[in-house]
Structure formats: C-alpha cells, structure tokens
Amino acid sequence: MEILSSAIYDKKIQSYNIIMELSLIEYYEFIKSSMLDNEFQRNKVRSSKTIYALLKQDLITGCVIPPIVLAMNVNIDEEERNNLDLVKKIIIENKRNIFILDGLQRTFTIQDICIDVEKGYIDKSALANPVRIEIYLGLNKEGVLYRMLTLNTGQTPMNLRHQIEIIYSDLINAQNESNFRLIKDTESENLNKLGFYRFSDAIDAFTSFLENDYLQITREKLLSTIKSFDNLSKLRNEADLFGDLMTVYTLFINKVVNAIGDKDIKLDISRENQDNLFGKNAYTIFNKSQPLTGFGAAISRLIELETYERIKDLISNIDLIDIDNLYEGILNLLVELNEIRISSKKIGNSQRCFFYHFFRIYFDKRGDYFLSASASVKQARQAYDRDN
C-alpha cells in the first residue's frame, strides 16, 4: 500500500482526498471486512456477458482501471495531511469504517480474482497487479450520499433509498440521545413501543426529506435530487439531519400518545370500516411508512419555503400543541383516511399525499392553521382532492 500524494481538500463536501496504490490482493484484504459487514450493500451483477466479465480478464492481464473511490469518516487535521506515514496508519487502523462510493462492481471483480487464485484457477501472479483508489477522509454521511449520487448518475445507479440504507445501516439498534430506536423489519414485536421504528420506514422518511417528495424517486428526478444538496448544504452545520428528523417525529408521536392514549380508538362508523381503520391507536397510526414519508417531505418543503431554518427549529413548537385539539384532529384524520381507502386506486400513495398536506399545514407557523389539527385535516383533504 502506497500513498501517492498529499491530501487535497474538497471544499464542496469538506473532506480530504488522497490517492493510493495497492496490489489487487492488498485492496481485497483492505476492503473485504467492510463489504461483509453491511447487509444493505448492493448485490453483485451476475452475468457472464456483462462488461464485468471483460473487466476480470483485463485485471488479470494487468490493465490499469479508473480509480475506485472510497470514503472513511475519520478526520485528519491540517498538520496530519502532509504526514503520509501517519495518514497511512490512520487509514489502516480504520479500514472497517469504509464506504464504497464508486467501484463496487470493480471490487466484486477483484474479489472473484482473489478467490479464483485461491482455488488454483488463476495464476497467483495476477494478485500483484496494481489498482488505484481515492479515499475521502472526514466525510460525513451527508457528504458520502452526495458523492455517491454524483459519481453514479452516469451508470445504472443504485436508487437513492438503497444508498441511504447503506450509509445509515449502523444506526440499527444503536443507542442515541434522541429517544428513538431503529429496528430491523423482522423485529416487529417492538413496534408498539414509543420511539421504535422499522429501519426501512425511517429510511423512507429521510429519503422523502432529501427529495422534498413523498413518492419514491425516479431516475428522471435523480439530477434534481443532486442539485437539492446545494440547498441542503446550508444545513451542514447540523450534526445529524437523519437523527433530527426522527427526533422531531418522535416528540410529535409522544404528543399523540398523550392525546389519545394507547387504547384502541372507536369511531361512529360501520363495523367494516372500523375494522379497516388506518390505525387503531397512536402507534399503529403514525408508525408506518405513509405518515413518515409525508412528514419528511412536508418538513423539507417548509424549510425550502424558509418557514424554518433547520429541522430542530420545530422542537419548540411541539410543546405548544393543544392535546384536546390534537385528539379531535386525529379522529377526523382517521375518517378522511378511511374515505381515501375506499375511493383511491393507489391507496399507499394517496395516504402519503394526505399526510404530506396534513403535516405541511399543521406545522406551518406562518399559516392560518398552525397546530390546529382539526382545521389542518380539513385543509389537507382539500389539498389532497386538488392533487388527485
């Protein structure tokens, strides 16, 4: 392993970039632990007729391929950047803390070569062939996401949601100071506990926040999503956008619990409709992808409109929520969601649309219906009808 240059500072994403050269076997040993640890890592492209089959032969014969781009959330300071021995030591000691920004399929191809050498299918001399890598040091998760998007738009990219899964997978079941916990989908028995969310649902919320859209991203929208990071860059002084979003949402759900309790809700509707309510208590109403995505997109929109400067600015408003008004509003919300269920052809998207409008109106401190749940539900239904 050889560092070929001193670190160059990337002003856009506030990170140091370093060029290194390794042999194929050195690179594989360097990267394999981080590849194995992340269950959300994109799968290998499996087709003998793809360009990757040709790439494998090129690497075996010693072809020089474009650098693989990695990121490591380990900081170095101004003095350390020119001490190449120290930088190398820092990189080696933190090799489990790596994201592959660009070059995952090249990495899989190198892995195949190493395995084939071990099995005796390929001469071991191929392992000495060089590969160059770029490493971004000190890149936070928002910066990782930005670089992943900009580096992969020219190919068949992972969708934004998948990339966010990879970057934030370390938060599953992690302790934090914000009183929320992300759990795997298989641990659904914990979903009736305040502050527990499916990791996939929380990812939906954050994706919607970044996209400013409650619907899933399309390839045509990817470029505008990248551009949106220019607007989000002013929030970079926040330590954790993801955590802040889930913290505010958890505080809101806590208010809902105080308003309606944890007992099943009974409405003056038919037995069939009662059995098909969107949710029967505080947890089952709001601990789902539809309200989470609606919330994420709504808060993003309010920040875009400069109603709030940061996500955290909403926290002070949670204390102002009137419990009685919230209780009445939630009952009305369930009635509207029931009517949407009956009339909609795409129920999930329709519910996301309704929640988006509800949260956007409810938390709009410049609007006429700020923290008025009943009025916000009524206005959200009118906005939903206009959209549909």
Contacts in CASP RR format, 6 or more apart in sequence:
PFRMAT RR
TARGET T0000
AUTHOR 0000-0000-0000
METHOD contacts of the structure
MODEL  1
MEILSSAIYDKKIQSYNIIMELSLIEYYEFIKSSMLDNEFQRNKVRSSKT
IYALLKQDLITGCVIPPIVLAMNVNIDEEERNNLDLVKKIIIENKRNIFI
LDGLQRTFTIQDICIDVEKGYIDKSALANPVRIEIYLGLNKEGVLYRMLT
LNTGQTPMNLRHQIEIIYSDLINAQNESNFRLIKDTESENLNKLGFYRFS
DAIDAFTSFLENDYLQITREKLLSTIKSFDNLSKLRNEADLFGDLMTVYT
LFINKVVNAIGDKDIKLDISRENQDNLFGKNAYTIFNKSQPLTGFGAAIS
RLIELETYERIKDLISNIDLIDIDNLYEGILNLLVELNEIRISSKKIGNS
QRCFFYHFFRIYFDKRGDYFLSASASVKQARQAYDRDN
1 20 0 8 1.000
1 21 0 8 1.000
1 22 0 8 1.000
1 26 0 8 1.000
1 30 0 8 1.000
1 88 0 8 1.000
1 92 0 8 1.000
2 20 0 8 1.000
2 21 0 8 1.000
2 22 0 8 1.000
3 18 0 8 1.000
3 19 0 8 1.000
3 20 0 8 1.000
3 84 0 8 1.000
3 87 0 8 1.000
3 88 0 8 1.000
4 19 0 8 1.000
4 20 0 8 1.000
4 21 0 8 1.000
4 132 0 8 1.000
5 18 0 8 1.000
5 19 0 8 1.000
6 18 0 8 1.000
6 81 0 8 1.000
6 82 0 8 1.000
6 84 0 8 1.000
7 16 0 8 1.000
7 17 0 8 1.000
7 18 0 8 1.000
7 76 0 8 1.000
7 81 0 8 1.000
7 82 0 8 1.000
7 87 0 8 1.000
7 137 0 8 1.000
8 16 0 8 1.000
8 17 0 8 1.000
8 18 0 8 1.000
9 15 0 8 1.000
9 16 0 8 1.000
9 17 0 8 1.000
9 81 0 8 1.000
10 16 0 8 1.000
10 17 0 8 1.000
10 136 0 8 1.000
12 146 0 8 1.000
13 136 0 8 1.000
13 139 0 8 1.000
13 143 0 8 1.000
13 146 0 8 1.000
13 147 0 8 1.000
14 138 0 8 1.000
14 140 0 8 1.000
14 236 0 8 1.000
15 71 0 8 1.000
15 136 0 8 1.000
15 137 0 8 1.000
15 138 0 8 1.000
15 139 0 8 1.000
15 143 0 8 1.000
16 76 0 8 1.000
16 81 0 8 1.000
16 136 0 8 1.000
16 137 0 8 1.000
16 138 0 8 1.000
17 134 0 8 1.000
17 135 0 8 1.000
17 136 0 8 1.000
17 137 0 8 1.000
18 87 0 8 1.000
18 91 0 8 1.000
18 134 0 8 1.000
18 135 0 8 1.000
18 137 0 8 1.000
19 67 0 8 1.000
19 132 0 8 1.000
19 133 0 8 1.000
19 134 0 8 1.000
20 91 0 8 1.000
20 132 0 8 1.000
20 133 0 8 1.000
20 134 0 8 1.000
20 135 0 8 1.000
21 130 0 8 1.000
21 131 0 8 1.000
21 132 0 8 1.000
21 133 0 8 1.000
22 30 0 8 1.000
22 130 0 8 1.000
22 131 0 8 1.000
22 132 0 8 1.000
22 133 0 8 1.000
23 127 0 8 1.000
23 128 0 8 1.000
23 129 0 8 1.000
23 130 0 8 1.000
23 131 0 8 1.000
24 59 0 8 1.000
24 110 0 8 1.000
24 113 0 8 1.000
24 114 0 8 1.000
24 126 0 8 1.000
24 127 0 8 1.000
24 128 0 8 1.000
24 129 0 8 1.000
24 130 0 8 1.000
24 131 0 8 1.000
25 114 0 8 1.000
25 127 0 8 1.000
25 128 0 8 1.000
27 68 0 8 1.000
27 107 0 8 1.000
27 110 0 8 1.000
27 131 0 8 1.000
27 133 0 8 1.000
28 110 0 8 1.000
28 111 0 8 1.000
28 114 0 8 1.000
30 92 0 8 1.000
30 95 0 8 1.000
31 70 0 8 1.000
31 95 0 8 1.000
31 98 0 8 1.000
31 100 0 8 1.000
31 107 0 8 1.000
32 111 0 8 1.000
33 95 0 8 1.000
33 96 0 8 1.000
34 95 0 8 1.000
34 96 0 8 1.000
34 97 0 8 1.000
34 98 0 8 1.000
34 99 0 8 1.000
34 100 0 8 1.000
35 41 0 8 1.000
35 100 0 8 1.000
35 107 0 8 1.000
35 111 0 8 1.000
37 96 0 8 1.000
38 166 0 8 1.000
38 169 0 8 1.000
39 169 0 8 1.000
40 162 0 8 1.000
40 165 0 8 1.000
40 166 0 8 1.000
40 169 0 8 1.000
41 100 0 8 1.000
41 104 0 8 1.000
41 166 0 8 1.000
42 104 0 8 1.000
42 158 0 8 1.000
42 162 0 8 1.000
42 166 0 8 1.000
44 105 0 8 1.000
44 108 0 8 1.000
45 52 0 8 1.000
45 105 0 8 1.000
45 108 0 8 1.000
47 53 0 8 1.000
52 105 0 8 1.000
52 108 0 8 1.000
52 109 0 8 1.000
55 65 0 8 1.000
55 105 0 8 1.000
55 106 0 8 1.000
55 109 0 8 1.000
56 109 0 8 1.000
56 112 0 8 1.000
56 113 0 8 1.000
58 65 0 8 1.000
59 65 0 8 1.000
59 109 0 8 1.000
59 110 0 8 1.000
59 113 0 8 1.000
59 126 0 8 1.000
59 129 0 8 1.000
59 131 0 8 1.000
60 113 0 8 1.000
60 122 0 8 1.000
60 126 0 8 1.000
60 129 0 8 1.000
62 126 0 8 1.000
62 129 0 8 1.000
62 130 0 8 1.000
64 130 0 8 1.000
64 132 0 8 1.000
65 106 0 8 1.000
65 131 0 8 1.000
67 132 0 8 1.000
67 133 0 8 1.000
67 134 0 8 1.000
68 100 0 8 1.000
68 102 0 8 1.000
68 103 0 8 1.000
68 106 0 8 1.000
68 107 0 8 1.000
68 131 0 8 1.000
68 132 0 8 1.000
68 133 0 8 1.000
68 134 0 8 1.000
69 100 0 8 1.000
69 101 0 8 1.000
69 102 0 8 1.000
69 103 0 8 1.000
69 133 0 8 1.000
69 134 0 8 1.000
69 135 0 8 1.000
69 136 0 8 1.000
69 147 0 8 1.000
69 151 0 8 1.000
70 98 0 8 1.000
70 99 0 8 1.000
70 100 0 8 1.000
70 101 0 8 1.000
70 133 0 8 1.000
70 134 0 8 1.000
70 135 0 8 1.000
70 136 0 8 1.000
71 98 0 8 1.000
71 99 0 8 1.000
71 101 0 8 1.000
71 135 0 8 1.000
71 136 0 8 1.000
71 138 0 8 1.000
71 139 0 8 1.000
71 143 0 8 1.000
71 144 0 8 1.000
71 147 0 8 1.000
72 91 0 8 1.000
72 94 0 8 1.000
72 97 0 8 1.000
72 98 0 8 1.000
72 99 0 8 1.000
72 135 0 8 1.000
72 136 0 8 1.000
72 137 0 8 1.000
72 138 0 8 1.000
72 139 0 8 1.000
73 97 0 8 1.000
73 138 0 8 1.000
73 139 0 8 1.000
73 140 0 8 1.000
73 141 0 8 1.000
73 144 0 8 1.000
74 90 0 8 1.000
74 91 0 8 1.000
74 94 0 8 1.000
74 97 0 8 1.000
74 137 0 8 1.000
74 138 0 8 1.000
75 137 0 8 1.000
75 138 0 8 1.000
76 87 0 8 1.000
76 90 0 8 1.000
76 137 0 8 1.000
76 138 0 8 1.000
80 86 0 8 1.000
80 87 0 8 1.000
80 90 0 8 1.000
81 87 0 8 1.000
87 137 0 8 1.000
90 137 0 8 1.000
91 135 0 8 1.000
91 137 0 8 1.000
99 144 0 8 1.000
99 148 0 8 1.000
99 166 0 8 1.000
99 167 0 8 1.000
100 107 0 8 1.000
101 136 0 8 1.000
101 144 0 8 1.000
101 147 0 8 1.000
101 148 0 8 1.000
101 151 0 8 1.000
102 147 0 8 1.000
102 148 0 8 1.000
102 151 0 8 1.000
102 152 0 8 1.000
110 131 0 8 1.000
113 122 0 8 1.000
113 126 0 8 1.000
113 127 0 8 1.000
114 127 0 8 1.000
116 122 0 8 1.000
117 123 0 8 1.000
117 124 0 8 1.000
117 126 0 8 1.000
117 127 0 8 1.000
136 144 0 8 1.000
136 147 0 8 1.000
139 147 0 8 1.000
141 167 0 8 1.000
141 168 0 8 1.000
141 242 0 8 1.000
142 229 0 8 1.000
142 232 0 8 1.000
142 236 0 8 1.000
142 241 0 8 1.000
144 167 0 8 1.000
145 163 0 8 1.000
145 164 0 8 1.000
145 167 0 8 1.000
145 210 0 8 1.000
146 226 0 8 1.000
146 229 0 8 1.000
148 158 0 8 1.000
148 163 0 8 1.000
148 167 0 8 1.000
149 157 0 8 1.000
149 160 0 8 1.000
149 163 0 8 1.000
149 222 0 8 1.000
149 225 0 8 1.000
149 226 0 8 1.000
149 229 0 8 1.000
150 226 0 8 1.000
152 158 0 8 1.000
153 222 0 8 1.000
153 223 0 8 1.000
153 226 0 8 1.000
157 219 0 8 1.000
157 222 0 8 1.000
158 166 0 8 1.000
159 216 0 8 1.000
159 217 0 8 1.000
160 207 0 8 1.000
160 210 0 8 1.000
160 211 0 8 1.000
160 217 0 8 1.000
160 222 0 8 1.000
160 225 0 8 1.000
161 203 0 8 1.000
161 204 0 8 1.000
161 207 0 8 1.000
161 216 0 8 1.000
161 217 0 8 1.000
164 203 0 8 1.000
164 206 0 8 1.000
164 207 0 8 1.000
164 210 0 8 1.000
165 199 0 8 1.000
165 200 0 8 1.000
165 203 0 8 1.000
168 203 0 8 1.000
168 206 0 8 1.000
168 242 0 8 1.000
169 199 0 8 1.000
171 182 0 8 1.000
171 199 0 8 1.000
171 242 0 8 1.000
172 182 0 8 1.000
172 183 0 8 1.000
172 184 0 8 1.000
172 199 0 8 1.000
173 181 0 8 1.000
173 182 0 8 1.000
173 183 0 8 1.000
173 184 0 8 1.000
174 181 0 8 1.000
174 182 0 8 1.000
176 243 0 8 1.000
178 243 0 8 1.000
178 246 0 8 1.000
178 247 0 8 1.000
178 250 0 8 1.000
179 195 0 8 1.000
179 247 0 8 1.000
179 250 0 8 1.000
180 195 0 8 1.000
180 196 0 8 1.000
180 197 0 8 1.000
180 243 0 8 1.000
180 246 0 8 1.000
180 247 0 8 1.000
180 249 0 8 1.000
180 250 0 8 1.000
181 190 0 8 1.000
181 193 0 8 1.000
181 195 0 8 1.000
181 196 0 8 1.000
181 197 0 8 1.000
182 197 0 8 1.000
182 198 0 8 1.000
182 199 0 8 1.000
182 202 0 8 1.000
182 246 0 8 1.000
183 190 0 8 1.000
183 191 0 8 1.000
183 196 0 8 1.000
183 197 0 8 1.000
183 198 0 8 1.000
183 199 0 8 1.000
184 198 0 8 1.000
184 199 0 8 1.000
185 198 0 8 1.000
185 199 0 8 1.000
185 200 0 8 1.000
188 198 0 8 1.000
190 196 0 8 1.000
191 197 0 8 1.000
191 198 0 8 1.000
191 283 0 8 1.000
191 287 0 8 1.000
192 262 0 8 1.000
192 283 0 8 1.000
192 284 0 8 1.000
193 283 0 8 1.000
194 250 0 8 1.000
194 253 0 8 1.000
194 254 0 8 1.000
194 257 0 8 1.000
194 283 0 8 1.000
195 250 0 8 1.000
195 253 0 8 1.000
196 287 0 8 1.000
197 246 0 8 1.000
197 287 0 8 1.000
197 292 0 8 1.000
198 287 0 8 1.000
198 289 0 8 1.000
200 289 0 8 1.000
201 287 0 8 1.000
201 288 0 8 1.000
201 289 0 8 1.000
201 292 0 8 1.000
202 242 0 8 1.000
202 246 0 8 1.000
202 292 0 8 1.000
204 289 0 8 1.000
204 292 0 8 1.000
204 293 0 8 1.000
205 245 0 8 1.000
205 246 0 8 1.000
205 249 0 8 1.000
205 289 0 8 1.000
205 292 0 8 1.000
205 293 0 8 1.000
205 294 0 8 1.000
205 295 0 8 1.000
205 296 0 8 1.000
206 241 0 8 1.000
206 242 0 8 1.000
206 245 0 8 1.000
206 296 0 8 1.000
207 216 0 8 1.000
207 217 0 8 1.000
207 293 0 8 1.000
208 214 0 8 1.000
208 292 0 8 1.000
208 293 0 8 1.000
208 294 0 8 1.000
208 295 0 8 1.000
208 296 0 8 1.000
208 297 0 8 1.000
208 300 0 8 1.000
209 241 0 8 1.000
209 245 0 8 1.000
209 296 0 8 1.000
209 297 0 8 1.000
209 299 0 8 1.000
209 300 0 8 1.000
210 225 0 8 1.000
210 228 0 8 1.000
210 232 0 8 1.000
210 300 0 8 1.000
211 217 0 8 1.000
211 221 0 8 1.000
211 225 0 8 1.000
211 228 0 8 1.000
211 297 0 8 1.000
211 300 0 8 1.000
212 228 0 8 1.000
212 297 0 8 1.000
212 300 0 8 1.000
212 301 0 8 1.000
212 304 0 8 1.000
213 221 0 8 1.000
213 297 0 8 1.000
214 293 0 8 1.000
214 294 0 8 1.000
214 296 0 8 1.000
214 297 0 8 1.000
214 298 0 8 1.000
214 352 0 8 1.000
214 353 0 8 1.000
214 355 0 8 1.000
214 356 0 8 1.000
215 349 0 8 1.000
215 352 0 8 1.000
217 225 0 8 1.000
231 304 0 8 1.000
232 241 0 8 1.000
235 241 0 8 1.000
235 303 0 8 1.000
235 310 0 8 1.000
235 311 0 8 1.000
238 244 0 8 1.000
238 310 0 8 1.000
238 311 0 8 1.000
238 312 0 8 1.000
241 311 0 8 1.000
244 310 0 8 1.000
244 311 0 8 1.000
244 312 0 8 1.000
245 295 0 8 1.000
245 296 0 8 1.000
245 299 0 8 1.000
245 311 0 8 1.000
247 312 0 8 1.000
247 315 0 8 1.000
248 299 0 8 1.000
248 311 0 8 1.000
248 312 0 8 1.000
248 314 0 8 1.000
248 315 0 8 1.000
248 318 0 8 1.000
249 286 0 8 1.000
249 292 0 8 1.000
249 295 0 8 1.000
251 315 0 8 1.000
251 318 0 8 1.000
252 286 0 8 1.000
252 295 0 8 1.000
252 318 0 8 1.000
252 321 0 8 1.000
253 282 0 8 1.000
253 283 0 8 1.000
253 286 0 8 1.000
253 287 0 8 1.000
255 318 0 8 1.000
255 321 0 8 1.000
255 323 0 8 1.000
255 326 0 8 1.000
256 282 0 8 1.000
256 285 0 8 1.000
256 286 0 8 1.000
256 326 0 8 1.000
256 330 0 8 1.000
257 282 0 8 1.000
257 283 0 8 1.000
258 323 0 8 1.000
259 282 0 8 1.000
259 323 0 8 1.000
259 324 0 8 1.000
259 326 0 8 1.000
259 327 0 8 1.000
259 330 0 8 1.000
260 281 0 8 1.000
260 282 0 8 1.000
260 326 0 8 1.000
260 327 0 8 1.000
260 330 0 8 1.000
261 281 0 8 1.000
261 282 0 8 1.000
262 281 0 8 1.000
262 282 0 8 1.000
262 283 0 8 1.000
263 281 0 8 1.000
264 280 0 8 1.000
264 281 0 8 1.000
265 277 0 8 1.000
265 279 0 8 1.000
265 280 0 8 1.000
265 281 0 8 1.000
265 330 0 8 1.000
265 331 0 8 1.000
265 334 0 8 1.000
266 274 0 8 1.000
267 273 0 8 1.000
267 274 0 8 1.000
267 277 0 8 1.000
267 331 0 8 1.000
267 334 0 8 1.000
267 335 0 8 1.000
269 335 0 8 1.000
269 338 0 8 1.000
273 338 0 8 1.000
276 338 0 8 1.000
276 341 0 8 1.000
277 334 0 8 1.000
277 337 0 8 1.000
277 338 0 8 1.000
278 285 0 8 1.000
278 334 0 8 1.000
278 337 0 8 1.000
278 338 0 8 1.000
278 341 0 8 1.000
278 351 0 8 1.000
279 285 0 8 1.000
279 334 0 8 1.000
285 291 0 8 1.000
285 330 0 8 1.000
285 333 0 8 1.000
285 334 0 8 1.000
286 292 0 8 1.000
289 352 0 8 1.000
290 348 0 8 1.000
290 351 0 8 1.000
290 352 0 8 1.000
290 355 0 8 1.000
291 355 0 8 1.000
291 359 0 8 1.000
293 352 0 8 1.000
293 355 0 8 1.000
293 356 0 8 1.000
294 352 0 8 1.000
294 355 0 8 1.000
294 356 0 8 1.000
294 359 0 8 1.000
295 355 0 8 1.000
295 359 0 8 1.000
296 359 0 8 1.000
297 352 0 8 1.000
297 356 0 8 1.000
298 355 0 8 1.000
298 356 0 8 1.000
298 357 0 8 1.000
298 358 0 8 1.000
298 359 0 8 1.000
298 360 0 8 1.000
298 363 0 8 1.000
299 308 0 8 1.000
299 311 0 8 1.000
299 314 0 8 1.000
299 359 0 8 1.000
299 363 0 8 1.000
301 356 0 8 1.000
301 360 0 8 1.000
302 308 0 8 1.000
302 360 0 8 1.000
302 363 0 8 1.000
302 364 0 8 1.000
303 309 0 8 1.000
303 310 0 8 1.000
303 311 0 8 1.000
307 364 0 8 1.000
307 365 0 8 1.000
307 366 0 8 1.000
308 314 0 8 1.000
308 365 0 8 1.000
314 363 0 8 1.000
317 363 0 8 1.000
317 365 0 8 1.000
317 371 0 8 1.000
320 371 0 8 1.000
321 371 0 8 1.000
322 371 0 8 1.000
325 371 0 8 1.000
325 372 0 8 1.000
325 373 0 8 1.000
325 374 0 8 1.000
326 373 0 8 1.000
328 373 0 8 1.000
328 374 0 8 1.000
329 373 0 8 1.000
329 374 0 8 1.000
329 376 0 8 1.000
329 377 0 8 1.000
330 373 0 8 1.000
332 373 0 8 1.000
332 374 0 8 1.000
332 377 0 8 1.000
332 378 0 8 1.000
333 358 0 8 1.000
333 373 0 8 1.000
333 377 0 8 1.000
336 354 0 8 1.000
336 377 0 8 1.000
336 380 0 8 1.000
336 381 0 8 1.000
337 351 0 8 1.000
337 354 0 8 1.000
340 347 0 8 1.000
340 350 0 8 1.000
340 351 0 8 1.000
340 354 0 8 1.000
340 384 0 8 1.000
341 347 0 8 1.000
341 351 0 8 1.000
344 350 0 8 1.000
344 351 0 8 1.000
344 388 0 8 1.000
350 384 0 8 1.000
350 388 0 8 1.000
353 384 0 8 1.000
353 387 0 8 1.000
353 388 0 8 1.000
354 380 0 8 1.000
354 381 0 8 1.000
354 384 0 8 1.000
355 380 0 8 1.000
357 379 0 8 1.000
357 380 0 8 1.000
357 383 0 8 1.000
357 384 0 8 1.000
357 387 0 8 1.000
358 376 0 8 1.000
358 377 0 8 1.000
358 380 0 8 1.000
361 367 0 8 1.000
361 369 0 8 1.000
361 376 0 8 1.000
361 379 0 8 1.000
361 380 0 8 1.000
361 383 0 8 1.000
362 369 0 8 1.000
362 370 0 8 1.000
362 371 0 8 1.000
362 372 0 8 1.000
362 373 0 8 1.000
362 376 0 8 1.000
363 370 0 8 1.000
363 371 0 8 1.000
364 370 0 8 1.000
368 375 0 8 1.000
369 375 0 8 1.000
369 376 0 8 1.000
369 379 0 8 1.000
END
